[in-house]
Amino acid sequence: MENRRLFEQYNTQRKAAAPSIQQRQSLYYNQQQQIAQSRRFAAHSQLYASPARLQQQQQQQQQQTRYHNNIYSSSSTAGSAGVVAGAASQQQHHGRQQRSNVATVSQSSLQQPQHNDNNDSDSQPNGSSSKMEAAATVSGSSNNKEQRLVACRSEQQSLQPFDKNLIPPINSSFASSSSSLTGGGSNGSSSEKHVVYQNPEHFPASFPTFESIRRQGKLCDVTLKVDDQSFSAHRLVLAATIPYFHGMFLNDMAESKQKCITLQGFDSTALESFINFAYTGRIILTNGNVQSIMVGASFLGLHNVKTACADFLRSRFHPHNVLGIRSFADMLSCAPLLDQSTKYIQRYFEDVSRSDEFLGLGFEELRDLVACDELNVGSEKDVFEAVTRWIKHDCEQRRDHLAELMSLVRLPLLSPEYLVDTVAKEELIRTSHQCRDLLDEAKDYHLIPNRRDLIENSRIRPRCNYIMGHIFAVGGLTKFGDSLSTVEVYDPFTATWKTSEAMTTLRSRVGVSVHKNKLYAFGGYNGSERLSTVEVYDPATKDWKIVAPMHCKRSAVGTAALSEYIYICGGYDGVTSMKTVERYCPETDRWDMVASMNKHRSAGGVVAFQGYVYALGGHDGLSIYDSVERYDPRNDTWTLVKPMLTRRCRLGVATLSGKLYVCGGYDGSTFLSSVEAYDPRTDTWEYVAPMNVMRSRAALVANMGKLWAIGGYDGFTNLSTVEVYDPDTNAWTFASSMYAHEGGVGVGVILQ
């Protein structure tokens, strides 16, 4: 019991006298900071200090470490010294004498002050490289007044382990052979054999100096001559920065030993630019020097400079220069620039064909151009007129190529009216029997449909199936059924939708057509009434403007652009389904009425196809149709043709690769996902792969050789989703959904 009482008294007095946890943590942190600083300073000193100075610093470091250990050991054991001495005096009265008492404070209690004070473990913290023990010896006299604290350290001990997290970051200019700089032991030795200093700014900062030395003519060891101009330089710099000179100077070529080298076929201004580039990494491109720079870069092996020149030229494509750029790219075998210029020519063929460069094309170049499917033309007449202009530019020399070029013009795709009024009257055609045969074949295509299979497919295949256009989704509905003026655009390059300039009027169930790369919105419903107003969007000015209104108010209307007109067919005026048709001439901003359809068609599909305007499906308020009729603008008549396999209203309709497609809609009881294709060569309809989703009020448009079904209504909700049909795989896949529309949109494709 007496021993227990003495122990409790000892423990209470020790706790009262010992420093607090916060005090010990503060002392420990300060100790670690100073040790870390000493280590860092020692490592730095190894780089720059003399051996004598280094030894002096190591001795100072050892003394500083002992000083910190003495203070910290003293502060953490001062309270316990008197307690132990008092306990010894008490034990003498019980006949147990003891000359000295030794209290051992473990290193773990120093580094882990949160441990219980009664914990006398002397184990080291994890990660310690060597054991280190501080022993405090207390001597007590009879009056317990004299106390002496002695700190002991073995000479073999290394520095106390420290927390690496307390070391400030080392400047990135210092790179060690190991992952970090570590301090040496108490004798100043280090396990690192060397420390590498690296300045990442050294070379960028040095090159301007090289350039300055060159301009002063100092230390130059080679002169490059072009024509009557000479340029001094350093072989080392040229070899290090320009592949051509690297091979010349390092592969024992004759020039490697010459002090003056003459270069053939170089422009002197371009050569000076390349020498400056070797020293500065900069080169200036202008309209005047870009071609000579690109030729030189190709010769010298500077592929990055060549690419920069190609990008410069691509950014300056124009219908009046693109043919020359393509020829230049072909000469230099610059495939990316050649491909990009070819696509530009195909996309803007009508404008390119009116340039002076077009008239200067060689026969082979023109032949390849006219033969391709990717020409973006509003009508085949653009191709016919381009060929005749080229022939007439040098008729005497080029007349022999007429028949071959005309065989590549797809005359059957021209309207019968144009064939009779223009092609047949052209003097070049009349004087060539091969051309007359081609003209007769085109006439038979229209007059005798059952002979169409005899015509070579390449002459009746529509062009421009793969041009990447921007799809405009116009007006439509929110998920709550409200009309919108919002316009969204699908960008095929990023595969995303983004908002465009809104229309001036709210329009759902709107008719949309594209004519000469302008987007027209006809009629529709604004939430309170049917509309007769019309507005047009010009991508060049990025704005909408109001044009002449229709004669009648129409929503759920079908539209189609054919030749110089846009035809507006049927629709709903708020009272009844309509059969009347009117056409708009954008050139004159005038409207006139044409022959009415055979049936009243609201929510039908309308499309221009092979010189006719087709009207498909729809309803009259009582019945939903499977019937199809087409309008012939030559005689202003509508004729019923082969009906669809399924009756449909609110359907989508588009043409692709010589076929007419319809999708979705409503048959009176079911919302449809089925899709049909009409082949005019066989005058038959057939089902193709159905869409993944039922879509009534779907918009269908052809773009990039595929069909795009956009929005609609599935019987439960308006849709923002989009599906794409690939005729090669006969399959539908989902594309990016609209985010501002929920169906009922009108769509059109514009080239931007």
Residue, then its C-alpha position, 0 to 999 in steps of 0.5 A: m500500500e505504501n508503494r502504491r501511495l508513493f507511486e500515485q504521489y509521484n505521478t501527480q507531481r510529475k503531471a503538474a511539473a511536466p510541460s503541457i502537450q501543446q508546449r512539447q508539440s511546439l518545441y518539437y516542431n521548432q526543433q524539426q524546422q531547425i534540423a531541416q534548415s540545417r540539412r538543407f543548408a548542408a546540402h547546398s554548402q556541399l555544392y559551393a563551400s570550401p572543404a574547410r568551410l564545410q567542416q566548420q558548418q558540420q561542427q556547428q550543426q552537431q552543436q546545434t543539434r545537441y543544444h536542442n536535444n538538451i533543452y527538450s530533454s530537460s523540459s520534458t523531465a524537469g518535473s519528474a526529477g524532484v519526484v524521484a528524489g523525494a521517493a528515494s528519501q521516503q524509501q530510506h526510512h523503510g531501510r531501503q537505501q539507494r544512492s542514485n535513481v535513474a529516470t530514462v526518457s525514451q525518444s518515443s515519448l519525445q516524438q509522440p507527446q500524445h502517449n500516456d505519461n506512464n508509458d515507459s516504452d523506448s521503441q523508436p517511431n516507424g521509419s527511424s534509421s538508427k536508435m537514439e536515446a537520451a538519458a537523464t541522470v538525477s543525483g539527490s542530496s539529503n536536502n534534495k536541492e542539488q539536481r544535475l541533468v546530463a545529456c549523453r549521445s553516442e558518437q555513432q548516432s546519426l541525426q534524429p529522424f525528422d518529418k520530411n513534410l516539414i521541409p519547404p519545397i526545393n527549387s526546381s533548378f536543383a535536380s538530385s540523382s535521387s528522388s530528393l535531397t537528403g541530409g548527411g550524418s553528424n560527421g557531415s557525410s552524405s550518401e549522395k555522390h553528386v548533385v546536378y544543377q540544371n537551369p531550364e531557362h539556359f538554352p532559350a536565354s542563350f539563343p538570342t545571344f547566338e543570334s547577336i554574335r552571328r549578326q556581329g560576324k563573330l565566330c561564324d564558320v560557314t557562309l551560305k550563298v544564294d544568287d548574289q547574297s551571302f549569309s554567315a552562320h555557325r555550322l553547329v547552330l544550323a546542324a542542330t536546328i535544320p535537318y538538311f544541314h544536319g545531314m550535310f555537316l555530319n555525313d562527310m558531304a563535300e560541303s561539310k569542309q567548305k567554308c562557302i556553300t552555294l545553294q541552288g533553287f532557293d529564294s534569298t529572302a526565304l533563306e535568310s528567314f530560315i537562318n533567322f529561324a534557326y537562331t530564334g525559332r520564329i518565322i514570318l509568313t505573308n501572302g507574298n512569301v508563304q509559297s517560297i517559305m513552304v518550298g524551302a521548308s519542304f526541301l530543308g526538312l522543316h516539317n513544322v514550318k511546312t505545316a504552318c504554311a499549309d495552315f496559313l494557305r488553308s485559312r485564305f481559301h477563296p473561290h478565286n485562288v483555291l484551284g491554284i493552292r490545290s495545284f501547289a499542294d499537289m506539287l509539294s506532295c502536301a496531302p493534308l492541304l491537297d485534301q482540304s483544298t479539294k473539299y473546298i472546291q467540291r463544296y463551293f463548286e458553283d462559285v469556283s467554276r466562275s473563276d479565272e483559275f477554273l478556265g485555266l484548268g487542264f483537261e485531266e483536272l476538270r475531268d476528275l472534278v466533274a466525275c466526282d459524286e461530292l460536288n455540291v451543286g443546286s442542280e446538275k445545270d451548274v455542272f453543264e454550264a461549267v463544262t461549256r464555259w471551259i470548252k468555249h474559253d479555248c474552243e479550238q484546242r478543247r473541242d475534242h474533249l467535249a464528248e468525254l466531259m459531257s458523258l460525265v455530266r448527269l444530263p438525266l438529272l436535269s429537268p425536261e424543260y431545261l433539256v429542251d430549252t437549253v441543252a438541245k439548243e446549245e451549239l456545241i451539243r448540236t454539232s457533236h453526234q456523241c453529245r446528241d446521243l447523250l441528250d436523247e438518253a436523258k430525254d428517254y429517262h423522263l419520257i420512258p421510265n421503264r428504260r431507266d435500267l438501261i442507263e449507266n448508273s453513274r449518270i443518274r446517281p445524285r451528287c453531293n451525298y457526303i458534304m458536311g452541312h449544318i442542320f438547323a432545327v427551327g421553331g417547334l414545341t417545348k415539352f409543355g406544348d408551347s410554340l418556340s422561336t428558338v433555333e438550334v444548329y447541329d455542327p457535324f465537326t463537333a457533333t454537338w447542338k448549339t443555339s443560333e439566332a432566334m426567329t422573329t416569331l414563335r412558330s410550331r408546325v412550321g414549313v422549312s426549306v433551304h434555297k441557295n444556302k438560305l433558310y426559309a420559315f413558312g407559316g406555322y402556329n404561334g400559340s394563338e393563331r395560324l400564320s401566313t408570315v415568312e422569314v429568311y435566315d442568311p448565314a452570311t449576316k446571321d440574322w432573320k428578316i421578314v419577306a413577303p407573306m403567303h396568300c393563305k395562313r398555313s400550319a402543318v404545311g409541306t415545303a420543297a425547293l425546286s429550281e427557282y421556286i419554293y413550293i408550299c403545299g396544303g396545310y391547315d388554316g385553322v378551319t380545314s385541311m387545305k389542297t391549295v399550292e402556292r410558290y415563292c420566288p426568292e429573286t423577286d420576293r413574289w408569290d403566285m398560285v399554282a395547280s391544287m393537289n388532288k387531295h386535301r393534305s394537312a400534316g403531309g410530307v412534301v419533297a423535291f425529287q428528280g424534277y418533281v414536287y412529291a406530296l405524300g400522306g397526310h390527312d383531310g380531317l377525316s382520313i389518313y392517306d397512304s396516297v402519293e402525288r407529284y407536281d410537274p412544273r412543266n405543265d402545272t399538273w398533279t398526278l397520283v403515283k405509287p402509294m406508300l405501304t402504310r398510311r401516315c400523317r405527320l411523317g418525315v420525308a427526304t431523298l438520299s442517293g436516288k431514293l425517296y424515304v418516309c419515316g414515322g408518323y401516325d396511322g390513326s391508331t399507332f405512332l409509327s417507327s417504320v421507314e419506307a424507301y421508294d425507288p423510281r427505277t422500279d417504281t416500288w416501295e419497300y420497308v427498311a430498318p425501323m427507327n429505334v423510337m416511334r416518332s410522329r411529327a418527326a423531321l427528316v433530312a439528308n446530310m453527310g450521306k445519311l438520314w437524320a430523324i429529329g425530334g417528334y412525339d412518341g405518344f407520351t412526350n415530345l422528343s428531343t432525341v435524334e437518330v441517324y440512318d446509314p443506308d450502307t448498314n441499314a441501321w439507325t443509331f442515336a446521335s446527340s440530342m437537341y437541348a432547347h427543343e422537344g419536337g415538332v421542329g422544321v429542319g434544313v441543311i445549310l453549308q457554312 
